[in-house]
Amino acid sequence: MLQMKLSSYEFPVYDYGTNVTFKLYDEDGVAFDASTYTAEVFVSTWSLGLYIDGITPTWTTQSSGEGTFQFTETKTVDRPDIYHLEIQLTKSGVKLSTEAVKVVFKGSVD
């Protein structure tokens, strides 16, 4: 399973438009070559299941697994809690996922 590091693990609820940088690594901690893969970001909780899907990241350097994504106005978290974020990579006949990392959305919901 791939590993992932994010530029931030805490976000305000309703956050969108801010670039979140990520880097993917293989099981040995070596930068993962994501060339030829299509990526998608997923956010979930244990209690609610899949919460956000369909966020397509932008590759900074695809050959070394570096990229960014943004939550959008319609694809953001609207309640404070601990969530799990993962990136799925697909190409013809292959589907890989990163380990889900814990991210925290903080703030009040008015």
C-alpha positions in Angstrom: 0.0 0.0 0.0 1.3 3.5 -0.9 2.1 6.0 1.8 1.2 9.7 1.6 2.4 12.9 3.2 0.3 16.1 3.2 1.3 19.7 3.7 -1.5 20.0 6.3 -3.5 17.6 8.4 -5.9 20.2 9.9 -8.5 22.3 8.1 -11.4 24.6 9.0 -14.8 23.3 8.2 -16.1 24.6 4.9 -12.5 25.1 3.8 -12.1 25.3 0.0 -9.8 26.8 -2.6 -6.6 26.3 -0.5 -3.9 24.1 -2.2 -3.1 21.0 -0.2 0.2 19.5 -1.3 0.9 15.8 -1.2 3.7 13.4 -1.9 3.3 9.6 -2.5 5.8 7.0 -1.5 6.0 3.2 -2.0 6.2 0.7 0.8 10.0 1.3 1.1 9.6 5.1 1.5 10.8 5.9 -2.0 9.0 8.5 -4.0 6.3 6.8 -6.1 6.4 7.2 -9.9 2.7 8.0 -10.6 3.3 8.4 -14.4 0.4 7.1 -16.4 -1.9 6.9 -13.4 -5.1 8.9 -12.9 -5.7 10.1 -9.3 -8.8 10.8 -7.2 -9.0 12.1 -3.6 -11.5 10.5 -1.2 -12.5 11.6 2.3 -14.4 9.3 4.7 -15.3 8.7 8.3 -15.9 5.4 10.1 -19.4 6.4 11.1 -20.6 8.1 7.8 -18.6 6.1 5.3 -17.6 7.9 2.1 -18.0 11.6 2.6 -16.3 13.3 -0.4 -15.2 11.8 -3.6 -14.3 13.0 -7.1 -11.6 15.5 -6.2 -9.1 15.4 -9.0 -5.6 16.5 -8.0 -3.1 18.3 -10.2 0.3 16.8 -10.6 3.3 19.0 -9.8 5.8 16.3 -10.7 3.9 13.1 -11.5 7.1 11.0 -11.9 7.9 11.6 -8.2 4.3 11.4 -6.9 4.0 15.1 -6.1 0.8 17.0 -6.5 -1.8 19.3 -5.1 -5.6 19.3 -4.6 -8.2 21.7 -3.3 -11.5 21.2 -1.6 -14.2 22.9 -3.6 -17.4 24.8 -2.6 -19.4 21.7 -3.3 -16.8 19.1 -2.1 -15.8 20.3 1.3 -16.4 19.1 4.9 -19.3 20.8 6.8 -18.9 19.3 10.2 -16.0 19.2 12.7 -14.6 15.7 13.2 -11.7 13.4 12.4 -11.8 12.1 8.8 -9.7 9.8 6.7 -8.2 10.9 3.4 -6.8 8.7 0.7 -5.8 9.0 -2.9 -6.6 6.3 -5.3 -4.6 5.8 -8.5 -5.9 3.9 -11.5 -4.6 2.9 -14.9 -5.6 0.2 -17.3 -6.1 -3.0 -15.1 -4.4 -1.5 -12.0 -5.9 0.2 -9.0 -3.7 1.4 -6.1 -4.6 3.3 -2.9 -2.6 5.2 -0.3 -3.0 4.4 3.3 -5.8 6.5 4.7 -4.3 9.4 6.8 -6.2 11.1 9.6 -7.2 14.7 8.9 -9.1 17.0 11.3 -11.7 19.5 10.4 -12.1 22.1 13.1 -14.5 24.9 13.8 -18.1 25.6 14.5 -21.0 25.1 12.3 -23.4 28.1 12.4 
